[in-house]
Amino acid sequence: MKESVFDILNERGFIQQCTNEEKVKEILDNEKISFYIGFDPTADSLHIGHFLTIMVMSHLQKHGHKPIALVGGGTGMIGDPTDRTDMRKMMTLDEIKSNAGKFKTQLSKFIDFSDDKAIMVDNADWLLNLEYIPFLREYGVHFSVNRMLTADSYKTRLEKGLSFLEFNYMIMQAYDFLELNRRHNCVLQLGGNDQWSNIIAGIELLRRVDSKEGYGLTLTLLTTSDNKKMGKTQQGAVWLDPQKTSPYDFYQYWRNIEDASVIKCLKLLTFLPMNEIEVLAKLEGSEINKAKEVLAFEITKMVHNEEEAEKAKQAALALFSGASASGSIPESELSKSEFVDSGINIIDLLEKTQVISSRGNGRRLIQQGGIKINESKIDSIDYIVSLESFSEGSIMVQKGKKTFLKVILKD
């Protein structure tokens, strides 16, 4: 019996909402369609929040469907108000073009762009050439301002001020779906669950203007158990670019995620068979660390490569278990009472653990790039080391190339 890709996505926990579940399942399981996912070009690398959507694109392509990666070169010049309390950075065309090229390089690790099996498009190709009055007369007439204002993406911004520039975003995204249907016969739009209102707007515009049926499917957002978006660290976002987040730091992020998120991430972010994940789901207590190691290795292997994943794994083992167990890495204890608001200044930490001879020595070392925490270089004397940095109750402090200290957190 033919494997159902819709059931695969559902079983692994990707699907949140669907405009017509029965029909979407039918076309995904029995037809070969084109679908699209949009990428905001405001950064020069994709991050782990994008990785979930990349996994969906890969699942669908493996079952014969054609991914369209849409870079928002046009909408990026306006800014999506979704999940924002302020306006996004305005991008130039050159910045957007450069970022799009980097996106395609990263996507190509997971999506096959050869022989038209997938394409990348830029909505600047059609949005920047629109004439304002004709566009409003032909397409703006189909949008109700009252209804638009009920969308969460607008409601959250109204309190602090929503610019008319951003107010146009929903119309622009809806028009994208119409253009992609006309140009590439795209019938399905996918996005994060926070894009539901924008997706519905596109489906309705396609129906009203061209009398065609389109479909929408939203994906679960990658969040922690307390509903915070995953992918943020003290140093910022967790990027797919190794120059922005090293393979070791990338590995360590997944190795140190909360216990409650491990199985969910194995389902969403790896291709491990469900029966293997079910075995890992039965692990309890400290045994859960084995599942974390599998998760960290599998994701690092996909995003970087197997060699980098193995190096990161061995480095983590050497620093956090083997080397210190053999006595080659000294240890120091630090009390939680030393922390203010769950954090401690890097200079204070170095001084209390006697890594530095004086505060001036500590400042000079940091300014020269000579201090690392868990393999991440510290570049500011104001850096705050959080309690969350202590993986299994400890962190590794490195001074220079050869001096290591394992700092153990005590109550």
Secondary structure, DSSP 8 states (H G I E B T S, - for coil): ----HHHHHHHTT-EEEESSHHHHHHHHHHS--EEEEEE--SSSS-BHHHHHHHHHHHHHHHTT-EEEEEE-TTGGGT---TT-SS------HHHHHHHHHHHHHHHTTTS--GGGSSEEEETHHHHTT--HHHHHHHTGGG--HHHHTTSHHHHHHHTT---HHHHTHHHHHHHHHHHHHHHH-EEEEEEEGGGHHHHHHHHHHHHHHH----EEEEE---B-TTS-BSSEETTEE-BSSTTTS-HHHHHHHHHTS-GGGHHHHHHHH----HHHHHHHHT--GGGHHHHHHHHHHHHHHHHT-HHHHHHHHHHHHIIIIIHHHTTSS-EEEEEGGG-BTTEEEHHHHHHHTT-SSSHHHHHHHHHTT-EEETTEE---TT-EEEGGG-BTTEEEEEETTTEEEEEEEE-
